[in-house]
Amino acid sequence: MKLVTLLTLFSTLFAVIALAGCGGDSKSESLTIYSGREEELVQPLIDMFEEKTGIEVDVRYGESAELAATIAEEGDNSPADVFFAQDPGSLGAVAGKFAELPQETLDRVAERFRDSGGKWVGTSGRTRVLAYNTDALTEDQVPDSVFDLTGPTWKGKVGIAPTNASFQAFVTAMRLAVGEEKTKQWLIDLKRNEPKTYEKNTPIVEALATGEIDLGLVNHYYLYLVKEEQPGAPIANHFLAKGDPGALVSVAGAGALATAANKEGAEEFIDYLLSDEGQRFYTESAEEAEYPLVSGIPAKQGLPPLDALEGPDVDLSTFGTELSSTLELLRETGYLS
């Protein structure tokens, strides 16, 4: 009896140890993502990751700048494992909370599309454009510079999204490219020209489609998103002059929190975003047609090649430290409360 009891005890202990070992497998854990990227844009990609890895993902959606502030406020108690942001400014604002990413991950994209300190990496590219209503304008009537938008021709006809991270990143680029005073004056002059303001980029392009406005300062891919729903919409993108602040070439990106409960899962998610499958999502599955950043995966047909785009000469890695000054300027000029 004693031998049987002893064998039973060992069997029980072995089972407990085996179960404990299984519990440490990152694939059986959940992953918490704070996403400043809109749900309609990236949830299909997150679903693909879940299906491929078996990792259950919990996503908290919000504006990138607001989520960056939340992460900073939560500190070491943040439940976030990954911050998936719309812009480099929001990522840079909390870069001090990120763990350094493996060099193999970083090397998947060109240096200009990642943090110089290795804390975050770009996952898809975009360029700023002036989208326009083709019933109201021909392309040669669309300005080649954002500085032309303050002229009387465009009074009340331009749509912008001041609370959106992509607009804020554009203002940061302008500050770095032409200086604080010139940027401030442009913001004042534009406001006097009575632009129509929207919460996000998609409503701007939808307003273009209905003729509510003639021009919209947006990222290039929102036109494709609206065209998917309204194939006949009279809208098109106009790519601005090379070097113009409005021609900013930027990225969405991701970083893994140093305090992540599921560090392996966080890195696995970022690696998936940079995998061939994750990058092809933007050309084969996604409605919005962002630029893949990994070499060898071409952009969606009809888009100019990524290396042909030339915005202002600015370092995306600096956008995080510049974000607070940009927000202060937008408040000072009446774009933010």
C-alpha positions in Angstrom: 0.0 0.0 0.0 2.8 2.4 0.9 4.5 1.8 -2.5 1.2 2.4 -4.3 0.7 5.6 -2.3 4.2 6.8 -3.1 3.8 6.1 -6.8 0.5 8.0 -6.8 2.1 10.9 -5.0 4.9 11.1 -7.6 2.4 10.9 -10.5 0.4 13.8 -9.0 3.5 15.9 -8.5 4.7 15.2 -12.1 1.3 16.3 -13.4 1.3 19.5 -11.4 4.8 20.4 -12.6 3.8 19.6 -16.3 0.8 21.9 -16.0 2.9 24.6 -14.5 5.3 24.3 -17.4 2.4 24.7 -19.8 1.2 27.8 -18.0 4.5 29.5 -18.8 4.1 29.1 -22.6 3.5 32.6 -24.1 1.2 31.1 -26.7 -1.3 30.1 -24.0 -1.3 33.6 -22.5 -3.3 36.6 -23.7 -1.7 39.7 -25.2 -2.9 43.2 -24.5 -2.4 45.8 -27.3 -3.1 49.5 -27.0 -3.9 50.5 -30.6 -3.9 54.0 -31.8 -4.6 52.6 -35.2 -8.3 52.5 -36.1 -10.2 49.2 -35.5 -11.5 49.0 -39.0 -8.0 49.3 -40.4 -6.0 46.8 -38.3 -8.4 44.4 -36.6 -8.3 42.0 -39.6 -4.5 41.9 -39.3 -4.7 41.2 -35.5 -7.2 38.5 -36.3 -4.7 36.9 -38.7 -2.1 37.0 -35.9 -4.5 35.3 -33.4 -5.3 32.6 -35.9 -1.7 31.9 -36.8 -0.3 31.9 -33.2 -3.2 30.9 -31.0 -2.4 33.9 -28.8 -5.6 35.5 -27.5 -5.4 39.3 -28.1 -7.2 42.0 -26.1 -7.2 45.3 -27.9 -7.8 48.8 -26.5 -8.5 51.3 -29.2 -8.1 55.0 -28.9 -6.3 58.1 -30.3 -2.5 57.5 -30.4 -1.6 60.6 -28.4 -4.2 59.8 -25.7 -3.0 56.2 -25.4 0.6 57.4 -25.1 -0.5 59.7 -22.3 -2.3 56.8 -20.7 0.8 54.5 -20.8 2.8 57.3 -19.2 0.3 57.8 -16.5 -0.1 54.1 -15.8 3.7 53.7 -15.5 4.9 50.2 -14.4 1.3 49.2 -13.7 0.2 49.5 -17.4 -1.5 46.3 -18.6 -0.3 47.0 -22.1 2.2 44.6 -23.7 2.4 46.4 -27.1 1.7 50.0 -28.2 0.6 49.9 -31.9 0.5 53.6 -32.9 -0.5 55.7 -35.8 2.6 57.9 -35.8 6.2 58.1 -34.6 5.5 61.0 -32.3 3.2 59.0 -30.1 5.7 56.1 -30.0 8.6 58.4 -29.2 6.7 60.0 -26.4 6.7 56.8 -24.5 9.9 55.3 -25.9 11.4 55.3 -22.4 8.7 52.7 -21.4 9.7 50.3 -24.2 12.1 47.4 -24.1 14.8 47.4 -26.8 13.7 45.3 -29.8 16.0 42.5 -31.1 18.3 43.7 -33.9 16.9 41.1 -36.2 13.5 42.7 -35.9 14.8 46.2 -36.4 16.8 45.2 -39.5 13.6 44.2 -41.3 13.1 47.9 -42.2 15.3 50.8 -43.3 16.9 52.9 -40.5 14.8 56.0 -41.4 11.7 54.1 -40.5 12.6 53.0 -37.0 13.8 54.5 -33.7 17.5 55.2 -33.6 17.6 53.8 -30.1 15.9 50.5 -31.1 12.8 51.0 -29.0 10.2 51.0 -31.7 10.0 50.1 -35.4 7.8 51.2 -38.3 5.3 48.6 -39.5 3.8 50.4 -42.5 4.4 53.6 -44.4 2.3 56.5 -45.6 2.7 59.8 -47.2 0.6 63.0 -46.6 -1.4 64.1 -49.6 -4.0 66.6 -50.6 -7.1 64.5 -51.5 -9.5 66.4 -53.7 -13.0 66.3 -55.2 -12.6 65.6 -58.9 -16.0 67.1 -59.8 -14.8 70.4 -58.3 -11.2 70.5 -59.4 -8.8 69.1 -62.0 -5.4 67.9 -60.6 -3.5 70.9 -62.0 -5.8 73.1 -60.0 -4.7 71.4 -56.7 -1.9 73.2 -54.8 1.5 71.7 -54.8 2.3 73.1 -51.3 0.4 73.3 -48.0 1.5 76.9 -47.8 -0.9 77.7 -50.7 -3.9 76.6 -48.6 -4.0 79.9 -46.8 -5.0 81.8 -50.0 -8.5 83.2 -50.5 -9.3 80.6 -53.2 -9.5 77.9 -50.5 -11.4 79.7 -47.8 -13.9 77.3 -46.2 -12.9 74.5 -48.7 -10.2 72.6 -46.8 -10.7 69.7 -44.4 -8.3 68.9 -41.6 -8.2 66.7 -38.4 -6.3 68.7 -35.7 -6.9 66.1 -33.0 -5.6 63.3 -35.1 -2.0 62.0 -34.6 -1.2 62.1 -38.3 -2.0 65.8 -38.5 0.0 66.4 -35.4 3.0 64.6 -36.9 2.7 66.7 -40.0 2.8 69.9 -37.8 5.9 68.5 -36.1 7.5 67.9 -39.4 6.8 71.5 -40.5 8.2 72.9 -37.2 11.4 70.9 -37.8 11.7 71.7 -41.5 10.8 75.5 -41.6 10.9 76.6 -37.9 8.6 77.5 -35.1 7.6 81.0 -36.3 6.8 80.1 -39.9 4.7 77.1 -38.7 2.8 79.2 -36.2 2.0 81.8 -38.8 0.8 79.1 -41.2 -1.5 77.7 -38.5 -2.9 81.2 -37.8 -3.4 82.0 -41.5 -5.0 78.6 -42.1 -7.4 79.1 -39.2 -8.4 82.5 -40.6 -9.2 80.8 -43.8 -11.9 78.8 -42.0 -11.0 75.2 -42.6 -13.5 72.6 -41.7 -12.4 70.3 -38.9 -13.0 66.6 -38.5 -12.2 64.0 -35.8 -10.3 61.7 -38.2 -9.1 61.3 -41.7 -11.9 59.1 -43.1 -14.6 61.7 -42.5 -12.5 64.2 -44.4 -12.4 62.0 -47.5 -16.1 61.2 -47.1 -16.8 64.9 -47.0 -14.8 65.3 -50.2 -16.9 62.6 -51.8 -20.2 64.5 -51.0 -18.8 67.9 -52.2 -18.8 69.3 -48.6 -15.2 70.4 -49.1 -12.8 70.5 -52.1 -9.5 69.6 -50.5 -8.5 67.4 -47.6 -5.1 67.2 -45.9 -4.8 63.4 -45.1 -2.7 60.3 -45.3 -2.8 58.8 -48.8 -4.4 55.5 -47.8 -7.8 56.9 -46.6 -8.9 57.5 -50.2 -8.7 53.7 -50.8 -10.7 53.0 -47.7 -13.5 55.3 -48.9 -13.3 54.0 -52.5 -13.9 50.4 -51.2 -17.3 51.6 -49.9 -18.0 54.1 -52.6 -16.2 52.9 -55.8 -17.7 55.8 -57.9 -16.8 58.6 -55.4 -15.3 61.6 -57.2 -12.1 61.7 -55.2 -8.4 61.4 -55.9 -5.0 62.0 -54.3 -2.6 64.7 -55.2 1.0 64.1 -54.2 2.6 67.3 -53.0 5.9 68.8 -54.2 9.1 67.0 -53.0 10.4 68.5 -49.7 7.1 70.3 -48.9 6.1 69.8 -45.2 2.8 68.5 -46.5 4.6 65.7 -48.3 5.8 64.0 -45.0 6.6 60.4 -45.4 5.9 58.8 -42.1 5.1 55.4 -40.5 2.7 53.6 -38.2 4.8 51.5 -35.8 4.9 49.4 -32.6 7.0 49.0 -29.5 6.9 46.4 -26.7 6.5 47.6 -23.2 9.4 46.8 -20.8 6.7 45.9 -18.2 4.9 43.6 -20.5 3.4 40.5 -18.8 3.8 38.6 -22.1 7.2 39.8 -23.4 7.6 36.9 -25.8 4.1 37.4 -27.2 4.8 41.1 -27.6 7.9 40.5 -29.7 6.1 37.8 -31.6 3.3 40.2 -32.6 5.8 42.9 -33.8 7.7 40.2 -35.7 4.4 39.1 -37.3 3.7 42.7 -38.4 7.1 42.7 -40.2 6.7 39.2 -41.6 6.1 38.8 -45.3 2.5 37.8 -44.5 2.0 40.7 -42.3 3.4 43.1 -44.8 1.5 41.7 -47.8 -1.7 42.4 -45.8 -1.3 46.0 -47.0 -1.2 45.1 -50.6 -3.4 42.0 -50.8 -6.0 42.2 -48.1 -6.3 45.7 -46.6 -8.7 48.2 -48.0 -6.5 51.2 -47.3 -3.3 50.4 -49.2 -0.5 51.5 -46.9 3.1 51.0 -47.9 4.9 47.8 -46.9 8.2 48.7 -45.3 10.0 45.4 -45.7 12.3 45.2 -48.8 11.0 43.1 -51.6 7.3 43.6 -51.0 6.0 46.1 -53.5 3.4 48.7 -52.9 -0.2 48.4 -54.2 -0.5 48.8 -57.9 -1.0 52.5 -58.8 1.0 54.0 -56.0 4.4 55.6 -56.6 7.2 53.5 -55.1 8.1 54.3 -51.5 11.6 55.3 -52.4 10.3 57.8 -54.9 8.5 59.8 -52.2 10.5 62.7 -50.8 9.0 64.7 -47.9 10.8 67.2 -45.6 14.2 66.2 -44.4 13.3 65.3 -40.8 14.2 62.5 -38.4 11.1 60.5 -37.3 13.0 59.5 -34.1 12.8 63.0 -32.8 9.0 63.3 -33.1 8.4 61.9 -29.7 10.4 64.6 -27.9 8.8 67.2 -30.1 5.2 66.1 -29.6 4.5 68.2 -26.5 5.7 71.3 -28.2 3.5 70.6 -31.2 0.5 70.1 -29.0 1.3 73.3 -27.1 1.5 75.2 -30.5 -1.8 73.7 -31.6 -3.5 74.8 -28.4 -2.0 78.2 -28.6 -3.3 78.7 -32.2 -6.8 77.4 -31.3 -6.8 74.0 -32.9 -6.9 72.1 -29.6 -8.6 72.9 -26.3 
